[in-house]
Amino acid sequence: MKTKVAKWGNSLGVRVPAGLAAEIGLAAGSELQIVREGRALKLIPSRNRRYSLKELLASVRPENLHGETRSGSAVGAEILE
């Protein structure tokens, strides 16, 4: 499969054919890592890792735990009588 490099501002851009993009789950706005291997460029889709609540809570430590943040006086239904 061939494509052409085009000028995009001060950079260069490459169009990815729709069929190929669909095969690897690439969409407009997807993030890619660009890796140089000799004279070749390798484009690798960045995968956003999904963390479980258990994994996230495991990283909570006393040094990165913060207290309440005051944002003003209570108003509305949160006022307890």
Beta strands, then each sheet from edge to edge (+ up, - down):
strand 1: 5-8
strand 2: 11-14
strand 3: 32-37
strand 4: 40-45
sheet 1: 1+ 2-
sheet 2: 3+ 4-
end
